[in-house]
Amino acid sequence: MIIAAVVIILLNVLLLPAIEGRKVQTTEYSVFLTGVEKGYVKTVEIQDDYIYYVAESDGQEGYFRTVKMNDPDLVDRLHDAKGGLQSLQ
């Protein structure tokens, strides 16, 4: 079971972005929050250990991940985000 979980995580992080032609960059949690506050973050997927998100700046879209922190106000912050999120999973 643990091996299957590791394989799924590796596929999500390494293989799928490569197939789709995009690279996932790792950022600090504070960078993610700043992007949310400024309205750059468009989609967010919260998983067990990481938060994956798409951010747009100057017309360019980027794919990112950051560590999941114990932040009880995160969902409220995302709902109140400037510009509004297109997707929250």
Sequence and secondary structure as in RCSB ss.txt:
>XXXX:A:sequence
MIIAAVVIILLNVLLLPAIEGRKVQTTEYSVFLTGVEKGYVKTVEIQDDYIYYVAESDGQEGYFRTVKMNDPDLV
DRLHDAKGGLQSLQ
>XXXX:A:secstr
 HHHHHHHHHIIIIIHHHHTT  EEE  HHHHHHHHHHT EEEEEE SSEEEEEEEETTEEEEEEEE    TTHH
HHHHT TT  SEE 
